[in-house]
Amino acid sequence: MARGWTQEELGIKVGVSRQAIIAIESGKYDPSLPLAIKLARALRKPVEGIFILEDASSKP
């Protein structure tokens, strides 16, 4: 985990469960914009450095 935190510690810092962090990391859940911003701030990275927006036109 980035910054040496556990998934649970990161979840506590941004106000979500460890399971939510696991789902975000595995790509099973797309966080809301406010949560994405909280995660980016906690990790001291830009949002676009953490999340990749897929081009909707490239999907079948």
C-alpha positions in Angstrom: 0.0 0.0 0.0 1.2 3.5 -0.9 2.7 5.5 2.0 3.1 2.4 4.1 -0.6 2.4 5.2 -2.8 -0.7 5.4 -6.0 -0.7 3.4 -7.8 -0.3 6.7 -5.7 2.8 7.7 -6.3 4.4 4.3 -10.1 3.7 4.5 -10.2 5.3 8.0 -8.4 8.4 6.7 -10.9 8.9 3.8 -14.0 7.6 5.6 -14.7 4.2 3.9 -14.3 0.6 4.8 -11.3 -1.6 4.1 -13.5 -3.5 1.7 -14.3 -0.4 -0.2 -10.5 0.2 -0.7 -10.1 -3.3 -1.9 -12.9 -2.9 -4.4 -11.4 0.3 -5.7 -8.0 -1.2 -6.0 -9.3 -4.2 -7.9 -11.4 -2.1 -10.3 -14.7 -3.5 -9.1 -15.8 -0.1 -7.8 -15.4 3.4 -9.2 -15.3 5.9 -6.4 -17.4 9.1 -6.4 -15.5 12.2 -7.3 -15.4 13.4 -3.7 -13.9 10.1 -2.6 -11.4 10.1 -5.4 -10.3 13.6 -4.3 -10.0 12.4 -0.7 -7.9 9.5 -1.8 -5.6 11.6 -3.9 -5.1 14.1 -1.1 -4.4 11.4 1.4 -1.9 9.8 -1.0 -0.5 13.2 -2.0 -0.9 12.5 -5.7 -3.1 14.1 -8.4 -6.4 12.3 -9.0 -5.3 11.5 -12.6 -2.2 9.9 -11.2 -4.3 7.4 -9.3 -7.3 6.8 -11.6 -7.4 6.3 -15.3 -10.5 7.4 -17.2 -11.3 4.9 -19.9 -12.3 6.3 -23.2 -16.0 5.4 -23.6 -15.7 5.2 -27.4 -13.2 2.4 -27.1 -15.6 0.0 -25.4 -17.5 -2.5 -27.6 
